[in-house]
Amino acid sequence: MLKKVMLGCVFAGCLGSLTVAATAQQVVHAVTGTMSSIDDLTKTFVVFQDNGTEEEFKNMTNTKTHIVFDKKIIMETTAADAFKKGAYIIVFYYGGDNDDRTAVSLKNLGAGPFTSTAGTVVKYEAKKQISVEDSTGAVQTYKITEQTVAESYMGAVDGFKFQAQKGDHVRVVGSTENGTATALFIRDI
């Protein structure tokens, strides 16, 4: 009997330590927008997001924070303090509250021009392309490449890992490369 009680206590202790470790990890998410201001003193910056709102982000100063971040994406990003006002970027951050968003890194999307389509997925071919019908009924098809970044229920992922189904609501930011519309960022909405 004592053996069963001890075994139960050890099992409960192991489960308890796993839940503490799991809550200590921060899932990294992504948004797109234009860097509108930078405050070097407070180590914050403001991004005018594509959805029309401005959000403030803190620079990540605690490098010991455990984050869940796609390793392929992180290789293509830069520290937040390397950017200038006016840059069109993807912000990779953690924290859900507007007052507690911490930027892990940024990805510059370049000079543009950019397109943005919000609507319903009408066709999705994994690792190839996504077709989205907007509110006017127009369908825009974007090629998915190795550089495509996606924000899904799992956080920021490589575009090849993104999964969509017909009828899903998404927003796609793209550019034209060699005459083909290419997805730079896809977000479930």
C-alpha positions in Angstrom: 0.0 0.0 0.0 2.8 2.4 0.9 4.5 1.6 -2.3 1.4 2.6 -4.3 1.1 5.9 -2.4 4.8 6.7 -3.1 4.4 5.8 -6.7 1.4 8.0 -7.0 3.2 10.9 -5.3 6.2 10.6 -7.7 3.9 10.4 -10.7 2.0 13.6 -9.5 5.3 15.4 -8.9 6.5 14.6 -12.4 3.2 15.8 -14.0 3.4 19.0 -11.9 7.0 19.7 -13.0 5.9 19.2 -16.7 3.1 21.7 -16.4 5.4 24.3 -14.8 8.0 23.8 -17.7 5.2 24.0 -20.3 3.9 27.3 -19.0 7.3 28.8 -19.0 7.6 28.7 -22.8 6.3 31.7 -24.8 4.8 31.0 -28.2 6.0 33.5 -30.9 3.3 35.1 -33.1 3.6 37.4 -36.1 2.0 40.6 -37.4 2.8 42.8 -40.4 3.0 46.6 -40.5 5.1 49.7 -40.8 7.5 50.8 -38.1 6.1 54.2 -37.1 8.3 55.2 -34.1 11.2 54.0 -32.1 12.1 55.0 -28.5 15.7 54.0 -27.8 15.3 55.1 -24.1 12.4 52.8 -23.2 13.5 50.1 -25.8 10.1 50.1 -27.4 8.8 50.7 -30.9 5.3 51.3 -32.4 4.1 49.5 -35.5 1.2 50.7 -37.6 -0.4 47.3 -38.4 -2.1 46.4 -41.6 -5.4 46.1 -39.8 -5.2 49.9 -39.1 -4.2 49.9 -35.5 -1.0 51.0 -33.8 0.6 48.6 -31.3 3.7 49.1 -29.1 6.2 46.4 -28.7 9.1 46.1 -26.2 12.4 44.8 -27.4 13.3 41.4 -25.9 15.9 42.1 -23.3 15.8 38.8 -21.4 17.6 36.3 -23.6 16.8 33.5 -21.1 13.1 33.6 -21.9 12.1 30.2 -23.3 10.3 30.7 -26.7 8.7 28.4 -29.2 9.9 29.8 -32.5 10.3 28.1 -35.9 14.1 27.6 -36.3 13.9 28.2 -40.1 12.2 31.6 -39.6 14.5 32.8 -36.9 17.5 32.4 -39.2 15.9 34.9 -41.6 15.2 37.6 -39.0 17.1 40.5 -37.4 17.1 42.1 -34.0 14.5 44.8 -33.5 17.0 47.6 -32.9 18.5 47.2 -36.4 15.4 48.8 -38.1 14.5 52.3 -38.9 11.2 54.2 -39.0 9.2 53.5 -42.1 10.3 49.9 -42.7 7.6 47.5 -43.7 8.1 44.5 -41.5 6.9 41.3 -39.9 7.1 41.6 -36.1 7.7 38.3 -34.3 6.5 38.7 -30.7 5.1 37.0 -27.6 2.6 38.2 -25.1 -1.1 38.5 -25.7 -1.9 41.8 -23.9 -1.3 45.0 -25.8 0.8 46.3 -22.8 2.9 43.1 -22.7 3.9 42.4 -26.3 7.7 41.6 -26.5 9.4 41.6 -29.9 11.7 38.7 -30.4 12.9 39.8 -33.9 11.8 41.4 -37.1 11.9 40.6 -40.8 12.1 43.4 -43.4 9.8 42.8 -46.3 11.6 45.2 -48.6 10.4 48.2 -50.6 7.3 46.8 -52.2 4.9 47.4 -53.8 2.8 45.0 -51.8 -0.7 43.6 -52.2 -3.0 42.6 -49.4 -6.0 40.3 -49.8 -8.4 39.4 -47.0 -11.1 36.8 -47.7 -12.0 33.2 -48.0 -9.7 30.4 -49.2 -11.2 28.9 -52.4 -8.2 26.7 -53.1 -5.1 25.6 -51.2 -2.3 23.4 -52.4 0.2 22.8 -49.6 3.7 24.1 -50.3 2.5 25.5 -53.6 -0.2 28.2 -53.6 -3.3 29.7 -52.0 -6.2 31.3 -53.8 -8.3 33.8 -51.8 -11.7 35.3 -52.8 -12.1 38.9 -51.4 -15.4 40.6 -50.5 -15.9 41.8 -54.1 -15.7 38.3 -55.5 -12.3 38.7 -57.0 -9.9 35.7 -56.6 -6.2 36.3 -56.1 -3.7 33.4 -56.2 -0.4 33.6 -54.4 2.6 31.3 -54.7 3.9 29.9 -51.4 7.7 29.9 -51.1 10.4 29.0 -48.6 10.4 32.7 -47.5 6.6 32.8 -46.8 5.8 33.2 -43.1 2.4 32.3 -41.7 0.6 33.0 -38.5 -1.7 30.2 -37.4 -3.2 28.8 -34.2 0.3 27.4 -33.4 2.0 30.8 -33.7 4.4 31.9 -36.4 5.4 29.1 -38.8 7.2 28.5 -42.0 4.8 29.0 -44.9 5.3 25.4 -45.9 4.0 24.3 -42.5 0.8 26.4 -42.8 -2.4 24.4 -43.3 -5.6 25.9 -44.8 -8.9 24.5 -46.0 -11.5 25.8 -48.4 -13.7 28.2 -46.5 -11.0 29.4 -44.0 -10.7 33.2 -43.6 -7.2 34.5 -44.2 -5.3 37.7 -45.0 -2.4 37.4 -47.4 0.3 40.0 -47.9 2.3 39.5 -51.1 4.5 41.0 -53.7 5.2 40.2 -57.3 8.3 38.2 -58.1 9.1 37.5 -61.8 5.5 38.3 -62.7 4.0 35.9 -60.2 2.1 37.0 -57.0 4.0 35.6 -54.1 2.8 35.3 -50.5 5.1 37.0 -48.0 2.8 36.6 -45.0 -0.4 34.6 -44.4 -2.6 35.0 -41.3 -5.7 33.2 -40.2 -8.4 35.7 -39.3 
